[in-house]
Amino acid sequence: MLHHGLYEQVINNALTSELAEIPEARKAIAPIDEAEASKVLAQYLADVVQKGLDNVLDNGGDISAQIELTNRIVNLIHNITKEADFAALGVDQRAEQLLALLREADPRLAVGKTAADLSRPESSIAQSSLFTGATHEPQLYAELKKEIGSADRIDMLVSFIKWSGLRLLMDELREFTENGGELRTITTSYMGATDVKAIEELRKLPNTQVKVSYNTKTTRLHAKAYIFYRNTGFTTAYVGSSNLSNAALTSGLEWNTKVTKRDLPETIDKIAATFEYYWNDREFEYYAEDQKERLARALKAEKYFDTNNAEVYTMDITPYSYQQEILDKLDAERKVRGYTRNLVVAATGTGKTVISALDYKRFRKQNPDKPCRLLFVAHREEILKQSLYTFRAVLKDANFGEMFVGNYKPESIDNLFISIQTFNSQDFTAKTAQDFYDYIIVDEFHHAAAPTYQKLLAYYQPRILLGLTATPERMDGKSVLPYFNNRIAAEIRLPEAIDRKLLCPFQYFGVTDTVDLDALKWSAGGYQKSDLEHVYTFSGTIANRRADHVVSSLLKYVTDIDDVKGLGFCVTVDHAEFMCRYFNDHNIPSMFLTGNSPDEERKTAKQRLVAGEVRFIFVVDIYNEGVDIPEVNTVLFLRPTESLTVFLQQLGRGLRLAEEKECLTVLDFIGQANRKYNFEDKFAALLSHTTRSVTREIKDGFVSVPKGCYIQLEKKAAKYILDNIRASYGNTAGLISRVASFAEDSGLELTLANFLDYYHLDPRAIYKFSSFSRICARADVMDDFTEPLEETLTKAFARLAVIDSRRWISFLLAILPRLDDVDFSSMADTEKRMMQMFYITVWGKAVDSWDNEEVLDNLYALSDSAVLLGELTSLLQYRFNQIDFIDEPVDLGFDCPLDLHCTYTRDQLLVAMDFMKPATVREGVKWLPEKQLDVFFVTLNKADKDYSPTTMYNDYSINESLFHWQSQSTTADNSPTGQRYIHHAERGSKVLLFVREFKSDRVTGGAGAYTYLGTASYVKHEGSRPMNITWRLDRPIPAKFLKKTNKLVVG
């Protein structure tokens, strides 16, 4: 009898007949995932076999009968696979287990001991178990002592180490390391709990390495794990709540799970992989003899919150991965496109200044023979003070730079941190040449459109101009983007900042609105403010009913109305005044501010909100900095926000960190909206890196929100959003409608690039339905057309939409307009290879001869397809402008057109290496003997789902330079292939890594393309059939890819 609920059950014959009686709507069935089939079926079979063996016993059989059944199963597998290895896997009739083995010259043999005398844990090393400190179970410390004695290698990961705990294990650890055992320990200075003596005693042990994290503000290591590796394959690990302290190991209410390699191999793999990732993370630093004082200081500082840290000018400040990603993008803007005026957009408090300092440090390194004079401009003294401190820390120079603001007067103006007011009052432009400053940074660049900044920007000609802002859109409608070639060079996305604990987490509630906006007029990309104001403010009963709904929703979702410090974003001044009055009438003290409110009133408003005299400030424009109040813990969106940038700026007002502030509560009132209103962008911007659609996120309950955050949509609100997304981009009709009104909505010319940028679309979102030209023709914004290659090219566009190689795009842009006039057979080898890559992408097969009539007919037909060739050129130009990394050629011993970190399909990359039958490559490896190349095709998520512990820890990057890769299951380390991998360097062959996240493209459903990680060198391997090999990449993985290749990154 089947019970209702969740299953993950293999359907057997008995279930098939039972399920046949159940209606389709009541059951959910899915095929077994190919990547997980072995594991799933083996688990099922283990249950069946165990029942069968129990049955043999119940029916009077003994253990020899059970062995006979076991061997019949093994024989069956041998007969079907024809693999000789299985013949040796039959169980011996004597029914025995091997428990221990001593090496040949083991010293214990000399004193009359045998393998039977070896100490072993009380709990099984083959079956997982749980320790809770119960009286009947072995004590945890006693088990750990026995585990130490039988391990080959040990890793320990704990928040802190007390001498009281370590001394319980010290004798065993000393004996273990003196006999050649390797011990690695990771710990932290968290809460000052670690004893210096404990770390010192560990350090003194032979074959022992200790790493410590001193940065506990962002690295709050709370995990506890003790891992005992055994070459026999019986590795065990204890993961739970016990730190290395006497109380935790002996008497505390602690839970610790013992995990074994034999029954939970994937879990052990993840434990080992995660430890390896931490070990190679720069956050954890080697502890050596000369570090004792530093550790003692750090522990003391943690205990007493010592902020006066003199170390700041001696420590290397290295960028976090999200900061490195921005530095990489800035580099690409300058080197790929030649743009030296760059804008970085990031919410207040996310470390913009650190990025600018790291960028300036790089600029100085690249220009050692230049003075590299710096001008840093801001409008407030406190910003200049903090920025100067940051620059000095990054440059490790306590004397760098001077301030010119208020009472500060500099002795030199070479590296100057100046206020805009001082700049103008001192008439700086008259005193310095236009090129005096090499590198100029303007903080809060949205002020730059003001007259006070115009003089500075118009006069100076620096080699680099870097603008920093949280708000690129200004209230007065002036954009700062024209200063920067109308481009934002890089943005710190909110989810990254929240994951990094730079901003506070949010709990977002999508509340169903009582007002229907569907009937309101939509023009020029949004609703008319006057229409919204009428509905929200002057519509009598409707407006009052809505305001009442806002108050009741607020009381429903917040913990305590008396603790609220809130902002309400309104559509107009009258709306803000109306909401303020309504809240006051309902005993929620409130006030409102407008763009015209005097500075004094803003200041008072801020003080009153923080003091708790008022609960809410209702505002219209969010660009005034008078509403910059870190203590804000509640935000109400009381109007639809058409601009994604404005929405994020408004949300950002509440995300500042503040004492006692746990999270930001967001209430967004969502009504039926015009189908052109863009809900999808809003939610996509709130999710951490995800390849899942917003529609799927809504249905699955927003599993990709940043850590500590939460999004909940009320039922009707969720339905409005899903209906809207479906009508917007979810089908061809939605795209046609958007194209038809694009010029009016956006005020821009309709081009592929403008359309994609305005709606934040990936080109593949169009190409999974149609070509852009066909959508334009159907929307009557261009003439209809008939071209012979339309079907072929429309299919190819989705594959061409992921091209990101500068060299290949430039070649195609040069050759495509003159296809009629090219002698293909006389092209250089590299160009022929690039042409092959293009041909196989469009027509699906490689070219045998460039004189072939069919090949030439196809290329000439493309030349005659004016409309689609124009679209192809636009797509390639768009992709070129999207490139945000620096590629470089890889030396493979021949003119190969594949460039480092670019993305290619399997067919493209194989023909680029002269392998003309790519469709024959089915496995994940290809040996090209004539080129002496081993090509690895790595799919990180082998299963079709996002999270699959069964296969996730086979292939992954350990850090930016090390990559863990698992060979095919039949590759033994002593086989010719295994030996070629191990000895590739001395034998003169090369190993190439091509990596993709998923088998299929998450947008189009076609085969996923691979990113080229370049050549790699063998470091070490473990195991055989399969081999687990660690490779060292010759070039590090850029930050933008690292978060995909490293499945172990936290935050």
Order of alpha helices (4+ residues) and beta strands (2+ residues): alpha-alpha-alpha-alpha-beta-alpha-beta-alpha-beta-alpha-beta-beta-beta-alpha-beta-alpha-beta-alpha-alpha-beta-alpha-beta-alpha-beta-beta-alpha-alpha-beta-alpha-beta-beta-alpha-beta-beta-beta-alpha-alpha-beta-alpha-beta-alpha-beta-beta-alpha-beta-alpha-alpha-beta-alpha-alpha-alpha-alpha-alpha-alpha-alpha-alpha-alpha-alpha-alpha-beta-alpha-beta-beta-beta-beta-alpha-alpha-beta-beta-beta-alpha
